[in-house]
Amino acid sequence: MQSGTINLSQLDGGFDLQSTLESGQTYCWERLDGEMFEDDNLRGSEARYATVVPASRTDSGNPEIITVRQTDGYLDWESTTDADPHLREFLRLGDDLDEIVRQSPDLDVFKEAYDRFRGMRIVNDPVFPCLVSFICSAQMRVERIQLMQENLRREFGTPVELEGDTFYAFPTPEQLAEASEEELRDCGLGYRAPYVKSTAEMVVDGLSPSKAAEMEYYDARNHLKQFMGVGDKVADCVLLFSLGFLNAVPLDTWIRTTIDDYFPECKADGYDEMSRNIRDRFGGQYAGYVQTYIFFHLRTR
């Protein structure tokens, strides 16, 4: 086992672990006290969280477990590997939040959200788990989405041990492609089961979701829409929370309500036009950050 700390005072704009991991951006982490999305407090928790780094992202070629908690101005981590670079990547600790706010538009609802959740960052999840989790997200509460991903990990993922505790990596495309639709339904996926199986099979056959990172925004979104069960909104989630498109704004129910209540001038009949309008209103380059703060603020207000 290895362990270490990251000094949060050295990060531009600070950091808050709980709001980052429990704001509905990611389903690749679990909270070890079992209270993921259940805590009445929405930031500042000292709870410990865990994730498994996919074998494709490690020097060892094996999945590696990371556990981390925030306390006294530090991230304290324990891991089967050197977790520091992985945490900096997955939690986007290099983002300058102060500069992002300076470059964002002067919107009262964003100011309220930022003041409430200061330090929340966009995540940078591995792309295949992110893709599957948002395929599963349609018409689902965050708790149910989290449970589905935990079920998939435990049923099909590779086990990893840390000091006698067993964790599970998210299944590889090959592992999910071999699962039957019935087995996936048993994990709570319902009608999404064939979407997940088909998507896994497409990745195994050579259609790589990560290639979208090399494309321009609209081409990247269209590339992801080739996968079964992926429309504009799911594609935008993957672009924002996995592939570094900080200008993406997924138009879910909350953001559509935000447009109705705060930015009616951005309303339009089609997804493309409304998405373009709200991205521009949210400042373009960092519109995804503005969206994520506003989304979490309004959903929990």
Order of alpha helices (4+ residues) and beta strands (2+ residues): beta-alpha-beta-beta-beta-beta-alpha-alpha-alpha-alpha-alpha-beta-beta-alpha-alpha-alpha-alpha-alpha-alpha-alpha-alpha
